[in-house]
């Protein structure tokens, strides 16, 4: 779940639709519905996150998609926290300023239930060249709402894993286990801390944000035996397993993590790993494409292993940045043309041949992993990534039943606000401004307020 914002989202404004409370800070997008819009020659307004593959797409669009279709695309590209805020405002009001936007598997069920999205079923089933059956099943399932309809198409898919400097480990005579535990990782972080000048043992997100620090931290909570809520909607942030996981995470990053950890998110950790400032990094599998890209100073030096565990068999998250069309859009047919191009097989081929196969927005199509050129360039991480996606368990990510789906998040609309506020407390602990116990006492009260809405509903 990649992000590059340096600030937490703004305060949420509640929006009531169809008798249900929804919080418009959710990243929103929508799907195109059959029969709406017209085809050919229109301009499309696309609002998307500024992750590297998205920026590359922007560069390729005019010379390829627009040239072939005559459809001009106007992009607005923003950091994740900012894009979530802007999309939510437009979609909550059905203002129609943007035809297409990036959304994730967190937002899809919520926005679909809120009536802000078109189903993509009619487009996907009628477009044989797009080949919906080629989309990896976890991705299709993640973008299908409770009504059984598809509301998004993935641009890329990801899980999470541990990345480490093979050369540094070899020089120090260290071996990374094939399936490490978090305590093994902590021990290794201590041993490789300062292995090279200016190098820290590990990079972990400490930047506030439900999609920043909370994403990796929640996977640690899951595998340590904790949960945000039990099956009866009791808040559990003050439980022993949650406290143990949070204390472990904060201690690890404070002792052996990057400088300025409380302001470090995905982008900062990616830069640290690329620049040789950290020996390990636990984060999104999508980061491997940048590390192995042509010109990367660490290309060929990184090893990849599954997300560390403790009490569970796996702990990697499941995430996708996907496309959809706002229901208020008047150009749904043109929007599908863009989506089917941007998430299609030919686009992956275009990126592979013009930019590099390691840069392909993978993790969404089975056929990608059968391309010899891709397998050669992505040999270090392709199989680990695909296995992590296949093994992700969003309906059962821990050791106890959950009241809502999600691995690195809780699949309820209130989580954007709750997760962000809790992250601010724990980021303060990373910065040394308060204890983990103090942070969790405050966080427990916030979670209890959310839980109370569901216990009485």
C-alpha positions as CSV (number, residue, x, y, z in Angstrom):
1,X,0.0,0.0,0.0
2,X,2.2,2.7,-1.2
3,X,2.0,6.3,-0.3
4,X,4.2,9.4,-0.7
5,X,2.4,12.0,1.4
6,X,4.1,13.8,4.1
7,X,1.1,14.8,6.0
8,X,-2.0,13.1,7.5
9,X,-5.3,13.6,5.8
10,X,-7.5,16.5,6.8
11,X,-10.4,16.0,9.3
12,X,-13.2,14.0,7.8
13,X,-16.6,15.3,7.0
14,X,-19.5,12.9,7.5
15,X,-21.6,12.2,4.5
16,X,-24.9,10.3,4.8
17,X,-26.1,8.4,1.8
18,X,-28.9,5.8,1.6
19,X,-29.3,5.9,5.4
20,X,-25.7,4.9,6.0
21,X,-22.8,7.0,7.3
22,X,-19.8,7.2,5.0
23,X,-16.7,9.2,5.5
24,X,-15.5,11.0,2.4
25,X,-11.8,10.8,3.0
26,X,-12.0,7.3,1.4
27,X,-10.1,7.0,-1.8
28,X,-12.8,6.8,-4.3
29,X,-13.1,5.8,-7.8
30,X,-15.9,4.3,-9.8
31,X,-16.6,1.9,-12.5
32,X,-18.2,2.5,-15.8
33,X,-21.7,1.3,-16.3
34,X,-23.1,0.0,-19.5
35,X,-25.1,2.4,-21.6
36,X,-23.8,5.6,-19.9
37,X,-21.6,8.1,-21.8
38,X,-20.6,8.0,-25.4
39,X,-17.6,6.7,-27.3
40,X,-14.7,8.4,-29.0
41,X,-13.1,11.8,-29.0
42,X,-13.9,13.2,-25.6
43,X,-11.5,14.5,-23.0
44,X,-11.2,12.4,-19.8
45,X,-10.2,13.8,-16.4
46,X,-8.2,11.4,-14.4
47,X,-7.3,11.8,-10.7
48,X,-4.6,9.4,-9.6
49,X,-1.9,8.8,-6.9
50,X,1.6,9.8,-7.7
51,X,3.3,6.4,-7.3
52,X,6.1,5.7,-9.9
53,X,4.1,3.4,-12.2
54,X,1.2,5.9,-12.3
55,X,3.7,8.7,-13.3
56,X,5.0,6.4,-16.0
57,X,1.5,5.9,-17.3
58,X,1.0,9.6,-17.6
59,X,4.1,9.9,-19.7
60,X,3.0,7.1,-22.1
61,X,-0.7,8.1,-22.5
62,X,-0.5,10.9,-25.2
63,X,1.8,9.0,-27.6
64,X,-0.1,5.7,-27.3
65,X,-3.7,5.8,-25.9
66,X,-4.6,9.3,-27.2
67,X,-2.9,8.7,-30.6
68,X,-4.8,5.5,-31.1
69,X,-8.2,6.6,-29.8
70,X,-8.3,10.4,-30.2
71,X,-9.3,10.7,-26.5
72,X,-7.3,13.3,-24.6
73,X,-6.6,12.5,-21.0
74,X,-6.1,15.3,-18.4
75,X,-4.3,14.0,-15.4
76,X,-4.3,15.3,-11.8
77,X,-1.5,13.5,-9.9
78,X,-1.3,13.8,-6.1
79,X,0.3,12.1,-3.1
80,X,-1.9,9.4,-1.5
81,X,-3.3,11.3,1.4
82,X,-4.1,14.3,-0.8
83,X,-5.6,12.2,-3.6
84,X,-7.9,10.3,-1.2
85,X,-9.2,13.7,0.2
86,X,-9.8,15.2,-3.3
87,X,-11.5,12.1,-4.7
88,X,-13.7,11.6,-1.7
89,X,-15.0,15.1,-2.0
90,X,-15.8,14.8,-5.7
91,X,-17.3,11.3,-5.3
92,X,-19.3,12.0,-2.2
93,X,-21.0,14.9,-3.9
94,X,-21.1,13.1,-7.3
95,X,-19.7,16.4,-8.7
96,X,-18.4,14.7,-11.8
97,X,-15.2,16.8,-12.0
98,X,-13.2,13.6,-12.6
99,X,-14.3,10.7,-14.8
100,X,-11.7,8.2,-13.6
101,X,-9.8,8.0,-10.4
102,X,-7.6,5.5,-8.5
103,X,-9.2,3.5,-5.7
104,X,-8.2,0.5,-3.7
105,X,-9.8,-2.6,-2.4
106,X,-10.5,-0.8,0.9
107,X,-12.7,1.8,-0.8
108,X,-14.5,-0.4,-3.3
109,X,-17.1,-2.1,-1.1
110,X,-17.8,1.1,0.8
111,X,-18.2,3.3,-2.3
112,X,-20.2,0.6,-4.1
113,X,-22.7,0.4,-1.2
114,X,-22.9,4.1,-1.2
115,X,-24.1,4.1,-4.8
116,X,-21.2,6.2,-6.1
117,X,-19.8,3.6,-8.5
118,X,-21.0,2.0,-11.7
119,X,-20.5,-1.8,-12.1
120,X,-17.9,-2.8,-14.6
121,X,-19.4,-6.1,-15.3
122,X,-21.0,-5.3,-18.6
123,X,-17.7,-3.8,-19.9
124,X,-15.5,-6.5,-18.6
125,X,-17.7,-9.4,-19.9
126,X,-18.1,-7.8,-23.3
127,X,-14.4,-7.0,-23.9
128,X,-12.8,-10.3,-24.8
129,X,-9.5,-8.6,-25.6
130,X,-9.3,-7.4,-22.0
131,X,-9.6,-10.9,-20.7
132,X,-11.1,-10.6,-17.3
133,X,-10.3,-14.3,-16.6
134,X,-6.6,-13.4,-16.7
135,X,-6.9,-11.1,-13.7
136,X,-5.6,-12.8,-10.6
137,X,-8.6,-14.2,-8.6
138,X,-7.6,-12.3,-5.3
139,X,-7.6,-9.0,-7.2
140,X,-11.0,-9.7,-8.8
141,X,-12.5,-10.8,-5.5
142,X,-11.0,-7.7,-3.7
143,X,-12.7,-5.4,-6.3
144,X,-16.1,-7.1,-6.1
145,X,-18.6,-5.7,-3.8
146,X,-21.2,-7.4,-1.6
147,X,-23.8,-7.3,-4.4
148,X,-21.5,-9.6,-6.4
149,X,-20.6,-7.0,-9.0
150,X,-17.2,-5.8,-10.2
151,X,-16.5,-2.2,-9.5
152,X,-12.8,-1.8,-10.3
153,X,-10.0,-3.0,-12.5
154,X,-6.5,-3.3,-11.0
155,X,-3.6,-1.2,-12.4
156,X,-1.2,-3.2,-10.2
157,X,-1.6,-5.5,-7.3
158,X,0.7,-6.0,-4.3
159,X,1.2,-7.8,-1.0
160,X,4.0,-7.0,1.4
161,X,7.4,-8.7,2.0
162,X,10.8,-8.2,3.5
163,X,13.6,-6.8,1.3
164,X,17.2,-7.0,2.4
165,X,20.7,-6.4,1.1
166,X,22.2,-9.7,0.1
167,X,25.7,-8.4,-0.3
168,X,25.7,-6.8,3.1
169,X,24.4,-10.0,4.7
170,X,27.0,-12.0,2.9
171,X,29.9,-9.7,3.9
172,X,28.8,-10.1,7.5
173,X,28.3,-13.8,7.3
174,X,24.6,-13.5,8.0
175,X,21.8,-15.7,6.5
176,X,18.2,-14.5,6.0
177,X,15.8,-17.3,6.8
178,X,13.5,-18.4,4.0
179,X,10.5,-17.5,6.2
180,X,11.7,-15.2,9.0
181,X,10.0,-14.4,12.2
182,X,9.8,-10.8,13.4
183,X,12.2,-11.6,16.3
184,X,14.7,-13.0,13.9
185,X,14.4,-9.8,11.9
186,X,15.0,-7.7,15.0
187,X,18.1,-9.6,15.7
188,X,19.4,-9.2,12.2
189,X,18.6,-5.5,12.2
190,X,20.8,-5.1,15.3
191,X,23.6,-7.0,13.6
192,X,23.6,-5.1,10.3
193,X,23.0,-1.7,11.9
194,X,26.0,0.4,10.8
195,X,27.3,-2.4,8.6
196,X,28.2,0.3,6.1
197,X,28.7,4.0,6.7
198,X,25.4,5.7,7.3
199,X,23.4,2.4,7.0
200,X,20.6,1.5,9.5
201,X,19.4,-2.0,10.2
202,X,15.8,-1.6,8.9
203,X,13.3,0.9,7.5
204,X,9.7,0.8,8.8
205,X,7.0,3.4,8.2
206,X,6.5,5.9,11.0
207,X,4.7,8.6,9.1
208,X,1.1,9.2,10.4
209,X,-1.7,8.0,8.1
210,X,-4.0,5.0,8.0
211,X,-2.4,4.0,4.7
212,X,1.1,4.8,6.0
213,X,2.3,3.6,9.3
214,X,-0.9,1.7,10.1
215,X,-0.6,-0.6,7.1
216,X,2.7,-2.4,8.1
217,X,2.0,-2.1,11.8
218,X,-1.4,-3.8,11.5
219,X,0.2,-6.8,9.8
220,X,2.6,-7.1,12.7
221,X,-0.4,-6.9,15.1
222,X,-2.2,-9.7,13.2
223,X,0.7,-12.1,13.4
224,X,1.5,-11.3,17.0
225,X,-2.1,-12.4,17.8
226,X,-3.8,-9.0,18.1
227,X,-6.7,-7.4,16.4
228,X,-8.4,-4.0,16.2
229,X,-11.8,-5.5,17.1
230,X,-13.0,-8.9,18.1
231,X,-15.9,-10.6,16.4
232,X,-18.4,-8.9,18.8
233,X,-17.0,-5.4,18.1
234,X,-15.0,-5.0,21.2
235,X,-12.1,-2.7,20.7
236,X,-8.8,-4.5,21.5
237,X,-6.1,-1.9,21.2
238,X,-5.3,-2.2,24.9
239,X,-5.0,-6.0,24.7
240,X,-1.7,-7.7,25.5
241,X,-1.1,-8.9,21.9
242,X,-1.8,-5.5,20.4
243,X,0.5,-3.8,23.0
244,X,3.2,-6.4,22.4
245,X,3.1,-5.8,18.6
246,X,3.1,-2.0,18.8
247,X,5.9,-1.9,21.4
248,X,8.0,-4.3,19.3
249,X,7.4,-2.2,16.2
250,X,8.2,1.1,17.9
251,X,11.3,-0.3,19.7
252,X,12.6,-1.8,16.5
253,X,12.4,1.4,14.5
254,X,13.7,3.5,17.3
255,X,16.7,1.3,18.0
256,X,17.7,0.2,14.4
257,X,15.4,2.2,12.1
258,X,15.9,5.1,9.8
259,X,16.6,8.7,11.0
260,X,13.5,10.8,11.1
261,X,11.3,7.6,11.3
262,X,8.3,9.5,12.5
263,X,8.2,11.4,9.2
264,X,9.2,8.4,7.0
265,X,6.6,6.6,4.8
266,X,6.8,4.5,1.7
267,X,8.7,7.1,-0.4
268,X,11.3,7.8,2.3
269,X,12.0,4.1,2.9
270,X,12.2,3.4,-0.8
271,X,14.7,6.2,-1.1
272,X,16.7,4.9,1.9
273,X,16.9,1.4,0.4
274,X,17.8,2.7,-3.0
275,X,20.5,4.9,-1.6
276,X,22.1,2.3,0.6
277,X,21.0,3.9,3.8
278,X,19.2,0.8,5.2
279,X,19.9,-2.9,5.1
280,X,16.3,-4.1,5.3
281,X,12.9,-2.8,4.5
282,X,9.5,-4.3,5.2
283,X,6.9,-2.9,2.8
284,X,4.9,-3.3,-0.4
285,X,6.0,-5.9,-2.9
286,X,5.6,-3.2,-5.6
287,X,8.7,-1.5,-4.2
288,X,10.8,-4.2,-5.8
289,X,10.2,-2.8,-9.3
290,X,11.9,0.4,-8.4
291,X,14.8,-1.3,-6.6
292,X,15.4,-3.5,-9.6
293,X,14.8,-0.9,-12.3
294,X,17.5,0.0,-14.8
295,X,19.8,2.6,-13.2
296,X,18.9,1.6,-9.6
297,X,22.2,1.6,-7.6
298,X,21.0,-1.5,-5.7
299,X,19.8,-3.5,-8.7
300,X,20.7,-7.1,-8.2
301,X,21.8,-6.6,-4.6
302,X,18.4,-7.2,-3.0
303,X,16.9,-10.4,-1.6
304,X,13.2,-10.9,-1.1
305,X,11.4,-13.1,1.5
306,X,7.8,-13.4,2.7
307,X,6.4,-11.0,5.3
308,X,7.8,-11.9,8.8
309,X,5.5,-13.9,11.0
310,X,5.0,-14.9,14.7
311,X,1.8,-16.8,15.3
312,X,0.3,-17.0,11.8
313,X,1.5,-18.8,8.7
314,X,1.5,-15.7,6.6
315,X,1.1,-12.0,7.3
316,X,1.5,-10.2,3.9
317,X,-1.2,-7.7,3.1
318,X,-3.4,-7.5,-0.1
319,X,-3.7,-4.2,-1.9
320,X,-4.4,-2.9,-5.3
321,X,-4.5,0.5,-6.9
322,X,-7.4,0.2,-9.4
323,X,-9.4,2.2,-11.9
324,X,-13.0,3.2,-11.9
325,X,-15.4,5.7,-13.4
326,X,-17.4,8.1,-11.2
327,X,-21.1,7.4,-11.7
328,X,-21.7,11.1,-12.5
329,X,-19.3,10.8,-15.4
330,X,-20.8,11.5,-18.8
331,X,-18.1,9.6,-20.6
332,X,-18.2,6.1,-19.2
333,X,-17.6,4.4,-22.6
334,X,-14.4,6.4,-23.2
335,X,-13.4,5.8,-19.6
336,X,-13.6,2.0,-20.2
337,X,-11.4,2.4,-23.2
338,X,-8.8,4.1,-21.0
339,X,-9.1,1.5,-18.2
340,X,-8.9,-1.5,-20.6
341,X,-5.8,0.0,-22.1
342,X,-4.1,1.0,-18.8
343,X,-4.8,-2.4,-17.2
344,X,-4.5,-4.4,-20.4
345,X,-1.9,-6.9,-21.6
346,X,-0.7,-4.6,-24.3
347,X,0.1,-1.9,-21.8
348,X,2.3,-4.2,-19.8
349,X,4.1,-5.1,-23.1
350,X,4.5,-1.4,-23.9
351,X,6.1,-0.7,-20.5
352,X,8.3,-3.8,-20.7
353,X,9.7,-2.9,-24.1
354,X,10.0,0.8,-23.7
355,X,10.8,1.3,-20.0
356,X,11.9,-2.1,-18.7
357,X,10.3,-5.3,-17.6
358,X,11.0,-4.7,-13.9
359,X,8.8,-1.6,-14.2
360,X,5.7,-3.4,-15.4
361,X,2.7,-2.8,-13.1
362,X,2.4,-6.5,-12.2
363,X,0.6,-8.4,-9.5
364,X,-2.7,-8.4,-11.4
365,X,-2.5,-10.7,-14.4
366,X,-1.6,-14.4,-14.5
367,X,-0.2,-14.0,-18.0
368,X,2.4,-11.5,-16.8
369,X,4.3,-14.3,-15.0
370,X,4.5,-16.3,-18.2
371,X,6.3,-13.6,-20.1
372,X,10.0,-14.8,-20.5
373,X,11.4,-11.2,-20.6
374,X,9.5,-10.3,-17.4
375,X,10.5,-13.4,-15.6
376,X,14.1,-12.8,-16.5
377,X,14.1,-9.2,-15.3
378,X,11.9,-9.7,-12.3
379,X,13.4,-13.1,-11.3
380,X,14.4,-11.9,-7.9
381,X,10.9,-11.0,-6.7
382,X,8.3,-12.2,-9.2
383,X,7.5,-15.5,-7.6
384,X,7.7,-14.2,-4.0
385,X,5.2,-11.4,-5.0
386,X,2.8,-13.7,-6.7
387,X,2.9,-16.2,-3.8
388,X,2.3,-13.4,-1.3
389,X,-0.7,-12.2,-3.2
390,X,-2.1,-15.7,-3.5
391,X,-1.5,-16.4,0.2
392,X,-3.1,-13.2,1.5
393,X,-6.2,-13.9,3.7
394,X,-8.2,-10.7,4.0
395,X,-11.1,-12.5,5.6
396,X,-9.0,-14.4,8.1
397,X,-5.7,-12.5,8.7
398,X,-5.0,-13.3,12.3
399,X,-5.6,-15.9,15.1
400,X,-9.3,-14.9,15.8
401,X,-12.5,-14.2,14.0
402,X,-12.9,-10.6,12.8
403,X,-16.1,-8.5,12.3
404,X,-14.9,-6.9,9.1
405,X,-12.5,-7.9,6.3
406,X,-9.0,-6.5,5.8
407,X,-5.4,-7.3,6.6
408,X,-3.7,-4.0,6.9
409,X,-7.0,-2.1,7.5
410,X,-10.4,-2.8,8.9
411,X,-13.0,-2.7,6.2
412,X,-15.3,-0.1,7.6
413,X,-15.7,3.6,6.5
414,X,-14.7,4.9,9.9
415,X,-11.2,3.4,9.6
416,X,-9.8,6.3,7.6
417,X,-10.4,8.6,10.6
418,X,-9.7,6.0,13.3
419,X,-6.5,4.6,11.7
420,X,-5.1,8.1,11.1
421,X,-5.8,9.3,14.6
422,X,-4.2,6.1,16.1
423,X,-1.2,6.5,13.7
424,X,-0.7,10.0,15.1
425,X,-0.5,8.6,18.6
426,X,1.9,5.8,17.7
427,X,4.0,8.1,15.5
428,X,4.4,10.3,18.5
429,X,5.7,7.2,20.4
430,X,8.2,6.6,17.5
431,X,9.4,10.2,17.9
432,X,9.8,9.6,21.7
433,X,7.2,12.1,22.7
434,X,5.1,9.6,24.6
435,X,5.1,5.9,25.6
436,X,3.4,3.2,23.6
437,X,1.1,2.5,26.6
438,X,0.0,6.1,26.6
439,X,-0.6,6.1,22.9
440,X,-2.7,2.9,23.1
441,X,-4.7,4.2,26.0
442,X,-5.8,7.1,24.0
443,X,-6.3,5.0,20.9
444,X,-8.4,2.5,22.7
445,X,-10.9,5.2,23.6
446,X,-11.1,6.2,19.9
447,X,-11.7,2.6,18.9
448,X,-14.3,2.1,21.5
449,X,-16.3,5.0,20.1
450,X,-16.3,3.4,16.7
451,X,-17.1,-0.1,18.0
452,X,-20.1,1.3,19.9
453,X,-21.8,2.3,16.6
454,X,-21.6,-1.3,15.4
455,X,-22.6,-3.0,18.7
456,X,-25.8,-1.0,18.8
457,X,-26.6,-1.1,15.1
